[in-house]
């Protein structure tokens, strides 16, 4: 479920303001498997391939978050993410995610739900 679906327009604006909007080129890998959890991204435009051991396990698009699972679960990255198109994303630090989870409770719930779903689905 896209992360913004659970938020009001005012909450979405708060989340976007807490991060940094960035363009990312196709072919770029913003997240690599077995690395530390130092950032997460919400996709505003474009699509990514999520790969584990080189094999695609999911695709994500606008409204989806990537990188949250390792932050929420305090683990290393479980997959590599590769941009299959040009992207426009909101970059969030772990600190921003922690603060947003407190100040925008619906965001915190959505992040935890997304992480739990991926952990349960092994994706």
CNS distance restraints for C-alpha pairs under 8 A (distance, minus, plus):
assign (resid   1 and name CA) (resid   5 and name CA) 7.18 0.50 0.50
assign (resid   1 and name CA) (resid  64 and name CA) 7.13 0.50 0.50
assign (resid   1 and name CA) (resid 114 and name CA) 7.61 0.50 0.50
assign (resid   2 and name CA) (resid  62 and name CA) 7.37 0.50 0.50
assign (resid   2 and name CA) (resid  63 and name CA) 4.45 0.50 0.50
assign (resid   2 and name CA) (resid  64 and name CA) 4.64 0.50 0.50
assign (resid   2 and name CA) (resid  65 and name CA) 7.37 0.50 0.50
assign (resid   3 and name CA) (resid   7 and name CA) 7.63 0.50 0.50
assign (resid   3 and name CA) (resid  42 and name CA) 7.89 0.50 0.50
assign (resid   3 and name CA) (resid  63 and name CA) 5.64 0.50 0.50
assign (resid   3 and name CA) (resid  64 and name CA) 5.73 0.50 0.50
assign (resid   3 and name CA) (resid  65 and name CA) 6.48 0.50 0.50
assign (resid   3 and name CA) (resid 107 and name CA) 7.56 0.50 0.50
assign (resid   3 and name CA) (resid 110 and name CA) 6.11 0.50 0.50
assign (resid   3 and name CA) (resid 111 and name CA) 7.29 0.50 0.50
assign (resid   3 and name CA) (resid 114 and name CA) 7.90 0.50 0.50
assign (resid   4 and name CA) (resid   8 and name CA) 7.84 0.50 0.50
assign (resid   4 and name CA) (resid  12 and name CA) 6.43 0.50 0.50
assign (resid   4 and name CA) (resid  63 and name CA) 5.96 0.50 0.50
assign (resid   5 and name CA) (resid  63 and name CA) 7.87 0.50 0.50
assign (resid   6 and name CA) (resid 106 and name CA) 6.50 0.50 0.50
assign (resid   6 and name CA) (resid 107 and name CA) 7.40 0.50 0.50
assign (resid   6 and name CA) (resid 110 and name CA) 6.73 0.50 0.50
assign (resid   7 and name CA) (resid  11 and name CA) 5.65 0.50 0.50
assign (resid   7 and name CA) (resid  12 and name CA) 6.06 0.50 0.50
assign (resid   7 and name CA) (resid 106 and name CA) 6.26 0.50 0.50
assign (resid   7 and name CA) (resid 107 and name CA) 6.82 0.50 0.50
assign (resid   8 and name CA) (resid  12 and name CA) 6.20 0.50 0.50
assign (resid   9 and name CA) (resid  13 and name CA) 6.26 0.50 0.50
assign (resid  10 and name CA) (resid  14 and name CA) 6.33 0.50 0.50
assign (resid  11 and name CA) (resid  15 and name CA) 6.24 0.50 0.50
assign (resid  11 and name CA) (resid 104 and name CA) 6.62 0.50 0.50
assign (resid  11 and name CA) (resid 107 and name CA) 7.93 0.50 0.50
assign (resid  12 and name CA) (resid  16 and name CA) 6.20 0.50 0.50
assign (resid  13 and name CA) (resid  17 and name CA) 6.08 0.50 0.50
assign (resid  14 and name CA) (resid  18 and name CA) 6.26 0.50 0.50
assign (resid  15 and name CA) (resid  19 and name CA) 6.73 0.50 0.50
assign (resid  15 and name CA) (resid 100 and name CA) 6.87 0.50 0.50
assign (resid  16 and name CA) (resid  20 and name CA) 7.26 0.50 0.50
assign (resid  16 and name CA) (resid  21 and name CA) 7.49 0.50 0.50
assign (resid  16 and name CA) (resid  90 and name CA) 6.43 0.50 0.50
assign (resid  18 and name CA) (resid  92 and name CA) 7.23 0.50 0.50
assign (resid  18 and name CA) (resid  96 and name CA) 6.21 0.50 0.50
assign (resid  18 and name CA) (resid 100 and name CA) 7.69 0.50 0.50
assign (resid  19 and name CA) (resid  90 and name CA) 5.67 0.50 0.50
assign (resid  19 and name CA) (resid  91 and name CA) 5.28 0.50 0.50
assign (resid  19 and name CA) (resid  92 and name CA) 4.83 0.50 0.50
assign (resid  19 and name CA) (resid  93 and name CA) 7.46 0.50 0.50
assign (resid  19 and name CA) (resid  96 and name CA) 7.09 0.50 0.50
assign (resid  20 and name CA) (resid  90 and name CA) 5.32 0.50 0.50
assign (resid  20 and name CA) (resid  91 and name CA) 5.05 0.50 0.50
assign (resid  20 and name CA) (resid  92 and name CA) 6.87 0.50 0.50
assign (resid  21 and name CA) (resid  88 and name CA) 7.02 0.50 0.50
assign (resid  21 and name CA) (resid  89 and name CA) 5.58 0.50 0.50
assign (resid  21 and name CA) (resid  90 and name CA) 4.35 0.50 0.50
assign (resid  21 and name CA) (resid  91 and name CA) 6.18 0.50 0.50
assign (resid  22 and name CA) (resid  88 and name CA) 5.72 0.50 0.50
assign (resid  22 and name CA) (resid  89 and name CA) 5.36 0.50 0.50
assign (resid  22 and name CA) (resid  90 and name CA) 6.21 0.50 0.50
assign (resid  22 and name CA) (resid  91 and name CA) 6.94 0.50 0.50
assign (resid  23 and name CA) (resid  86 and name CA) 7.36 0.50 0.50
assign (resid  23 and name CA) (resid  87 and name CA) 5.59 0.50 0.50
assign (resid  23 and name CA) (resid  88 and name CA) 4.53 0.50 0.50
assign (resid  23 and name CA) (resid  89 and name CA) 6.40 0.50 0.50
assign (resid  24 and name CA) (resid  28 and name CA) 6.97 0.50 0.50
assign (resid  24 and name CA) (resid  83 and name CA) 7.77 0.50 0.50
assign (resid  24 and name CA) (resid  86 and name CA) 5.89 0.50 0.50
assign (resid  24 and name CA) (resid  87 and name CA) 4.93 0.50 0.50
assign (resid  24 and name CA) (resid  88 and name CA) 6.28 0.50 0.50
assign (resid  24 and name CA) (resid  89 and name CA) 7.54 0.50 0.50
assign (resid  25 and name CA) (resid  83 and name CA) 7.08 0.50 0.50
assign (resid  25 and name CA) (resid  85 and name CA) 7.08 0.50 0.50
assign (resid  25 and name CA) (resid  86 and name CA) 4.69 0.50 0.50
assign (resid  25 and name CA) (resid  87 and name CA) 6.31 0.50 0.50
assign (resid  26 and name CA) (resid  82 and name CA) 7.89 0.50 0.50
assign (resid  26 and name CA) (resid  83 and name CA) 4.96 0.50 0.50
assign (resid  26 and name CA) (resid  84 and name CA) 5.34 0.50 0.50
assign (resid  26 and name CA) (resid  85 and name CA) 4.44 0.50 0.50
assign (resid  26 and name CA) (resid  86 and name CA) 4.47 0.50 0.50
assign (resid  26 and name CA) (resid  87 and name CA) 7.06 0.50 0.50
assign (resid  27 and name CA) (resid  82 and name CA) 6.07 0.50 0.50
assign (resid  27 and name CA) (resid  83 and name CA) 5.14 0.50 0.50
assign (resid  27 and name CA) (resid  84 and name CA) 5.91 0.50 0.50
assign (resid  27 and name CA) (resid  85 and name CA) 7.26 0.50 0.50
assign (resid  28 and name CA) (resid  82 and name CA) 5.78 0.50 0.50
assign (resid  28 and name CA) (resid  83 and name CA) 5.51 0.50 0.50
assign (resid  29 and name CA) (resid  80 and name CA) 7.14 0.50 0.50
assign (resid  29 and name CA) (resid  81 and name CA) 5.57 0.50 0.50
assign (resid  29 and name CA) (resid  82 and name CA) 4.37 0.50 0.50
assign (resid  29 and name CA) (resid  83 and name CA) 6.24 0.50 0.50
assign (resid  30 and name CA) (resid  81 and name CA) 6.37 0.50 0.50
assign (resid  30 and name CA) (resid  82 and name CA) 6.87 0.50 0.50
assign (resid  30 and name CA) (resid  83 and name CA) 7.91 0.50 0.50
assign (resid  31 and name CA) (resid  35 and name CA) 7.94 0.50 0.50
assign (resid  31 and name CA) (resid  67 and name CA) 7.01 0.50 0.50
assign (resid  31 and name CA) (resid  77 and name CA) 7.69 0.50 0.50
assign (resid  31 and name CA) (resid  79 and name CA) 7.65 0.50 0.50
assign (resid  31 and name CA) (resid  80 and name CA) 5.39 0.50 0.50
assign (resid  31 and name CA) (resid  81 and name CA) 5.20 0.50 0.50
assign (resid  31 and name CA) (resid  82 and name CA) 7.56 0.50 0.50
assign (resid  32 and name CA) (resid  77 and name CA) 6.74 0.50 0.50
assign (resid  32 and name CA) (resid  79 and name CA) 6.35 0.50 0.50
assign (resid  32 and name CA) (resid  80 and name CA) 4.20 0.50 0.50
assign (resid  32 and name CA) (resid  81 and name CA) 6.46 0.50 0.50
assign (resid  33 and name CA) (resid  52 and name CA) 7.16 0.50 0.50
assign (resid  33 and name CA) (resid  76 and name CA) 7.56 0.50 0.50
assign (resid  33 and name CA) (resid  77 and name CA) 4.92 0.50 0.50
assign (resid  33 and name CA) (resid  78 and name CA) 5.31 0.50 0.50
assign (resid  33 and name CA) (resid  79 and name CA) 4.28 0.50 0.50
assign (resid  33 and name CA) (resid  80 and name CA) 4.58 0.50 0.50
assign (resid  34 and name CA) (resid  76 and name CA) 5.17 0.50 0.50
assign (resid  34 and name CA) (resid  77 and name CA) 4.80 0.50 0.50
assign (resid  34 and name CA) (resid  78 and name CA) 6.09 0.50 0.50
assign (resid  34 and name CA) (resid  79 and name CA) 7.27 0.50 0.50
assign (resid  35 and name CA) (resid  76 and name CA) 5.34 0.50 0.50
assign (resid  35 and name CA) (resid  77 and name CA) 5.35 0.50 0.50
assign (resid  36 and name CA) (resid  70 and name CA) 7.81 0.50 0.50
assign (resid  36 and name CA) (resid  75 and name CA) 7.33 0.50 0.50
assign (resid  36 and name CA) (resid  76 and name CA) 5.00 0.50 0.50
assign (resid  36 and name CA) (resid  77 and name CA) 6.28 0.50 0.50
assign (resid  37 and name CA) (resid  67 and name CA) 7.17 0.50 0.50
assign (resid  37 and name CA) (resid  70 and name CA) 5.47 0.50 0.50
assign (resid  37 and name CA) (resid  71 and name CA) 5.30 0.50 0.50
assign (resid  37 and name CA) (resid  74 and name CA) 7.38 0.50 0.50
assign (resid  37 and name CA) (resid  75 and name CA) 7.02 0.50 0.50
assign (resid  37 and name CA) (resid  76 and name CA) 6.10 0.50 0.50
assign (resid  37 and name CA) (resid  77 and name CA) 6.39 0.50 0.50
assign (resid  37 and name CA) (resid  94 and name CA) 7.77 0.50 0.50
assign (resid  38 and name CA) (resid  71 and name CA) 7.44 0.50 0.50
assign (resid  38 and name CA) (resid  93 and name CA) 6.40 0.50 0.50
assign (resid  38 and name CA) (resid  94 and name CA) 6.32 0.50 0.50
assign (resid  39 and name CA) (resid  67 and name CA) 6.44 0.50 0.50
assign (resid  39 and name CA) (resid  68 and name CA) 7.72 0.50 0.50
assign (resid  39 and name CA) (resid  71 and name CA) 7.73 0.50 0.50
assign (resid  39 and name CA) (resid  91 and name CA) 6.88 0.50 0.50
assign (resid  39 and name CA) (resid  92 and name CA) 5.67 0.50 0.50
assign (resid  39 and name CA) (resid  93 and name CA) 4.70 0.50 0.50
assign (resid  39 and name CA) (resid  94 and name CA) 5.98 0.50 0.50
assign (resid  40 and name CA) (resid  65 and name CA) 7.08 0.50 0.50
assign (resid  40 and name CA) (resid  66 and name CA) 5.64 0.50 0.50
assign (resid  40 and name CA) (resid  67 and name CA) 4.30 0.50 0.50
assign (resid  40 and name CA) (resid  68 and name CA) 5.46 0.50 0.50
assign (resid  40 and name CA) (resid  71 and name CA) 7.94 0.50 0.50
assign (resid  40 and name CA) (resid  91 and name CA) 6.00 0.50 0.50
assign (resid  40 and name CA) (resid  92 and name CA) 5.18 0.50 0.50
assign (resid  40 and name CA) (resid  93 and name CA) 6.45 0.50 0.50
assign (resid  40 and name CA) (resid  94 and name CA) 7.47 0.50 0.50
assign (resid  41 and name CA) (resid  65 and name CA) 5.62 0.50 0.50
assign (resid  41 and name CA) (resid  66 and name CA) 5.33 0.50 0.50
assign (resid  41 and name CA) (resid  67 and name CA) 6.46 0.50 0.50
assign (resid  41 and name CA) (resid  68 and name CA) 7.91 0.50 0.50
assign (resid  41 and name CA) (resid  89 and name CA) 5.98 0.50 0.50
assign (resid  41 and name CA) (resid  90 and name CA) 5.37 0.50 0.50
assign (resid  41 and name CA) (resid  91 and name CA) 4.65 0.50 0.50
assign (resid  41 and name CA) (resid  92 and name CA) 5.91 0.50 0.50
assign (resid  42 and name CA) (resid  62 and name CA) 7.77 0.50 0.50
assign (resid  42 and name CA) (resid  63 and name CA) 6.30 0.50 0.50
assign (resid  42 and name CA) (resid  64 and name CA) 5.76 0.50 0.50
assign (resid  42 and name CA) (resid  65 and name CA) 4.29 0.50 0.50
assign (resid  42 and name CA) (resid  66 and name CA) 6.41 0.50 0.50
assign (resid  42 and name CA) (resid  89 and name CA) 5.42 0.50 0.50
assign (resid  42 and name CA) (resid  90 and name CA) 5.10 0.50 0.50
assign (resid  42 and name CA) (resid  91 and name CA) 6.82 0.50 0.50
assign (resid  42 and name CA) (resid  92 and name CA) 7.96 0.50 0.50
assign (resid  43 and name CA) (resid  47 and name CA) 7.73 0.50 0.50
assign (resid  43 and name CA) (resid  61 and name CA) 6.15 0.50 0.50
assign (resid  43 and name CA) (resid  62 and name CA) 4.90 0.50 0.50
assign (resid  43 and name CA) (resid  63 and name CA) 5.46 0.50 0.50
assign (resid  43 and name CA) (resid  64 and name CA) 5.60 0.50 0.50
assign (resid  43 and name CA) (resid  65 and name CA) 6.23 0.50 0.50
assign (resid  43 and name CA) (resid  66 and name CA) 7.86 0.50 0.50
assign (resid  43 and name CA) (resid  87 and name CA) 7.08 0.50 0.50
assign (resid  43 and name CA) (resid  88 and name CA) 6.27 0.50 0.50
assign (resid  43 and name CA) (resid  89 and name CA) 4.53 0.50 0.50
assign (resid  43 and name CA) (resid  90 and name CA) 6.63 0.50 0.50
assign (resid  44 and name CA) (resid  61 and name CA) 7.72 0.50 0.50
assign (resid  44 and name CA) (resid  62 and name CA) 4.80 0.50 0.50
assign (resid  44 and name CA) (resid  63 and name CA) 5.87 0.50 0.50
assign (resid  44 and name CA) (resid  87 and name CA) 7.40 0.50 0.50
assign (resid  44 and name CA) (resid  88 and name CA) 5.32 0.50 0.50
assign (resid  44 and name CA) (resid  89 and name CA) 5.18 0.50 0.50
assign (resid  44 and name CA) (resid  90 and name CA) 7.18 0.50 0.50
assign (resid  45 and name CA) (resid  61 and name CA) 6.97 0.50 0.50
assign (resid  45 and name CA) (resid  62 and name CA) 5.17 0.50 0.50
assign (resid  45 and name CA) (resid  86 and name CA) 7.80 0.50 0.50
assign (resid  45 and name CA) (resid  87 and name CA) 5.38 0.50 0.50
assign (resid  45 and name CA) (resid  88 and name CA) 4.93 0.50 0.50
assign (resid  45 and name CA) (resid  89 and name CA) 6.92 0.50 0.50
assign (resid  46 and name CA) (resid  61 and name CA) 5.84 0.50 0.50
assign (resid  46 and name CA) (resid  62 and name CA) 6.36 0.50 0.50
assign (resid  46 and name CA) (resid  83 and name CA) 7.82 0.50 0.50
assign (resid  46 and name CA) (resid  84 and name CA) 7.73 0.50 0.50
assign (resid  46 and name CA) (resid  85 and name CA) 5.52 0.50 0.50
assign (resid  46 and name CA) (resid  86 and name CA) 5.76 0.50 0.50
assign (resid  46 and name CA) (resid  87 and name CA) 4.62 0.50 0.50
assign (resid  46 and name CA) (resid  88 and name CA) 6.71 0.50 0.50
assign (resid  47 and name CA) (resid  59 and name CA) 6.97 0.50 0.50
assign (resid  47 and name CA) (resid  60 and name CA) 5.63 0.50 0.50
assign (resid  47 and name CA) (resid  61 and name CA) 4.45 0.50 0.50
assign (resid  47 and name CA) (resid  62 and name CA) 7.13 0.50 0.50
assign (resid  47 and name CA) (resid  83 and name CA) 6.17 0.50 0.50
assign (resid  47 and name CA) (resid  84 and name CA) 5.73 0.50 0.50
assign (resid  47 and name CA) (resid  85 and name CA) 5.66 0.50 0.50
assign (resid  47 and name CA) (resid  86 and name CA) 7.62 0.50 0.50
assign (resid  47 and name CA) (resid  87 and name CA) 6.87 0.50 0.50
assign (resid  48 and name CA) (resid  59 and name CA) 5.62 0.50 0.50
assign (resid  48 and name CA) (resid  60 and name CA) 5.33 0.50 0.50
assign (resid  48 and name CA) (resid  61 and name CA) 6.54 0.50 0.50
assign (resid  48 and name CA) (resid  81 and name CA) 6.39 0.50 0.50
assign (resid  48 and name CA) (resid  82 and name CA) 5.42 0.50 0.50
assign (resid  48 and name CA) (resid  83 and name CA) 4.29 0.50 0.50
assign (resid  48 and name CA) (resid  84 and name CA) 5.08 0.50 0.50
assign (resid  48 and name CA) (resid  85 and name CA) 7.04 0.50 0.50
assign (resid  49 and name CA) (resid  56 and name CA) 6.38 0.50 0.50
assign (resid  49 and name CA) (resid  57 and name CA) 7.78 0.50 0.50
assign (resid  49 and name CA) (resid  58 and name CA) 6.14 0.50 0.50
assign (resid  49 and name CA) (resid  59 and name CA) 4.64 0.50 0.50
assign (resid  49 and name CA) (resid  60 and name CA) 6.64 0.50 0.50
assign (resid  49 and name CA) (resid  81 and name CA) 5.68 0.50 0.50
assign (resid  49 and name CA) (resid  82 and name CA) 5.23 0.50 0.50
assign (resid  49 and name CA) (resid  83 and name CA) 6.37 0.50 0.50
assign (resid  49 and name CA) (resid  84 and name CA) 6.37 0.50 0.50
assign (resid  50 and name CA) (resid  56 and name CA) 5.63 0.50 0.50
assign (resid  50 and name CA) (resid  57 and name CA) 5.75 0.50 0.50
assign (resid  50 and name CA) (resid  58 and name CA) 5.07 0.50 0.50
assign (resid  50 and name CA) (resid  59 and name CA) 5.78 0.50 0.50
assign (resid  50 and name CA) (resid  60 and name CA) 7.49 0.50 0.50
assign (resid  50 and name CA) (resid  79 and name CA) 6.40 0.50 0.50
assign (resid  50 and name CA) (resid  80 and name CA) 5.81 0.50 0.50
assign (resid  50 and name CA) (resid  81 and name CA) 4.59 0.50 0.50
assign (resid  50 and name CA) (resid  82 and name CA) 6.58 0.50 0.50
assign (resid  51 and name CA) (resid  55 and name CA) 5.05 0.50 0.50
assign (resid  51 and name CA) (resid  56 and name CA) 4.20 0.50 0.50
assign (resid  51 and name CA) (resid  57 and name CA) 5.48 0.50 0.50
assign (resid  51 and name CA) (resid  58 and name CA) 7.14 0.50 0.50
assign (resid  51 and name CA) (resid  79 and name CA) 5.44 0.50 0.50
assign (resid  51 and name CA) (resid  80 and name CA) 5.11 0.50 0.50
assign (resid  51 and name CA) (resid  81 and name CA) 6.20 0.50 0.50
assign (resid  51 and name CA) (resid  82 and name CA) 7.82 0.50 0.50
assign (resid  52 and name CA) (resid  56 and name CA) 6.50 0.50 0.50
assign (resid  52 and name CA) (resid  57 and name CA) 6.67 0.50 0.50
assign (resid  52 and name CA) (resid  78 and name CA) 6.99 0.50 0.50
assign (resid  52 and name CA) (resid  79 and name CA) 4.69 0.50 0.50
assign (resid  52 and name CA) (resid  80 and name CA) 6.26 0.50 0.50
assign (resid  53 and name CA) (resid  79 and name CA) 7.55 0.50 0.50
assign (resid  57 and name CA) (resid 123 and name CA) 6.52 0.50 0.50
assign (resid  58 and name CA) (resid 123 and name CA) 7.20 0.50 0.50
assign (resid  60 and name CA) (resid  64 and name CA) 6.00 0.50 0.50
assign (resid  60 and name CA) (resid  65 and name CA) 7.98 0.50 0.50
assign (resid  66 and name CA) (resid  81 and name CA) 7.97 0.50 0.50
assign (resid  67 and name CA) (resid  71 and name CA) 7.02 0.50 0.50
assign (resid  67 and name CA) (resid  77 and name CA) 7.42 0.50 0.50
assign (resid  68 and name CA) (resid  72 and name CA) 6.02 0.50 0.50
assign (resid  68 and name CA) (resid 111 and name CA) 6.87 0.50 0.50
assign (resid  68 and name CA) (resid 114 and name CA) 7.97 0.50 0.50
assign (resid  68 and name CA) (resid 115 and name CA) 6.43 0.50 0.50
assign (resid  69 and name CA) (resid  73 and name CA) 5.96 0.50 0.50
assign (resid  69 and name CA) (resid  77 and name CA) 7.77 0.50 0.50
assign (resid  69 and name CA) (resid 114 and name CA) 7.57 0.50 0.50
assign (resid  69 and name CA) (resid 115 and name CA) 4.51 0.50 0.50
assign (resid  69 and name CA) (resid 116 and name CA) 7.70 0.50 0.50
assign (resid  69 and name CA) (resid 118 and name CA) 7.39 0.50 0.50
assign (resid  69 and name CA) (resid 119 and name CA) 7.49 0.50 0.50
assign (resid  70 and name CA) (resid  74 and name CA) 5.41 0.50 0.50
assign (resid  70 and name CA) (resid  75 and name CA) 4.77 0.50 0.50
assign (resid  70 and name CA) (resid  76 and name CA) 5.71 0.50 0.50
assign (resid  70 and name CA) (resid  77 and name CA) 5.45 0.50 0.50
assign (resid  70 and name CA) (resid  78 and name CA) 7.38 0.50 0.50
assign (resid  71 and name CA) (resid  75 and name CA) 6.84 0.50 0.50
assign (resid  71 and name CA) (resid  94 and name CA) 6.44 0.50 0.50
assign (resid  72 and name CA) (resid 111 and name CA) 7.85 0.50 0.50
assign (resid  72 and name CA) (resid 112 and name CA) 6.87 0.50 0.50
assign (resid  72 and name CA) (resid 115 and name CA) 6.92 0.50 0.50
assign (resid  73 and name CA) (resid 115 and name CA) 7.84 0.50 0.50
assign (resid  79 and name CA) (resid 123 and name CA) 7.98 0.50 0.50
assign (resid  83 and name CA) (resid  87 and name CA) 6.94 0.50 0.50
assign (resid  92 and name CA) (resid  96 and name CA) 5.89 0.50 0.50
assign (resid  92 and name CA) (resid  97 and name CA) 6.52 0.50 0.50
assign (resid  93 and name CA) (resid  97 and name CA) 6.34 0.50 0.50
assign (resid  94 and name CA) (resid  98 and name CA) 6.18 0.50 0.50
assign (resid  95 and name CA) (resid  99 and name CA) 6.19 0.50 0.50
assign (resid  96 and name CA) (resid 100 and name CA) 5.94 0.50 0.50
assign (resid  97 and name CA) (resid 101 and name CA) 5.96 0.50 0.50
assign (resid  97 and name CA) (resid 108 and name CA) 7.85 0.50 0.50
assign (resid  98 and name CA) (resid 102 and name CA) 6.62 0.50 0.50
assign (resid  99 and name CA) (resid 103 and name CA) 6.16 0.50 0.50
assign (resid 100 and name CA) (resid 104 and name CA) 5.27 0.50 0.50
assign (resid 100 and name CA) (resid 105 and name CA) 7.47 0.50 0.50
assign (resid 100 and name CA) (resid 107 and name CA) 6.71 0.50 0.50
assign (resid 100 and name CA) (resid 108 and name CA) 6.80 0.50 0.50
assign (resid 101 and name CA) (resid 105 and name CA) 5.42 0.50 0.50
assign (resid 101 and name CA) (resid 106 and name CA) 7.57 0.50 0.50
assign (resid 101 and name CA) (resid 107 and name CA) 5.70 0.50 0.50
assign (resid 101 and name CA) (resid 108 and name CA) 3.81 0.50 0.50
assign (resid 101 and name CA) (resid 109 and name CA) 7.46 0.50 0.50
assign (resid 102 and name CA) (resid 108 and name CA) 6.90 0.50 0.50
assign (resid 104 and name CA) (resid 108 and name CA) 6.67 0.50 0.50
assign (resid 105 and name CA) (resid 109 and name CA) 6.22 0.50 0.50
assign (resid 106 and name CA) (resid 110 and name CA) 6.07 0.50 0.50
assign (resid 107 and name CA) (resid 111 and name CA) 6.06 0.50 0.50
assign (resid 108 and name CA) (resid 112 and name CA) 6.19 0.50 0.50
assign (resid 109 and name CA) (resid 113 and name CA) 6.03 0.50 0.50
assign (resid 110 and name CA) (resid 114 and name CA) 6.06 0.50 0.50
assign (resid 111 and name CA) (resid 115 and name CA) 6.18 0.50 0.50
assign (resid 112 and name CA) (resid 116 and name CA) 6.01 0.50 0.50
assign (resid 113 and name CA) (resid 117 and name CA) 6.00 0.50 0.50
assign (resid 114 and name CA) (resid 118 and name CA) 6.23 0.50 0.50
assign (resid 115 and name CA) (resid 119 and name CA) 6.02 0.50 0.50
assign (resid 116 and name CA) (resid 120 and name CA) 5.91 0.50 0.50
assign (resid 117 and name CA) (resid 121 and name CA) 5.88 0.50 0.50
assign (resid 118 and name CA) (resid 122 and name CA) 5.58 0.50 0.50
assign (resid 118 and name CA) (resid 123 and name CA) 4.65 0.50 0.50
assign (resid 119 and name CA) (resid 123 and name CA) 6.20 0.50 0.50
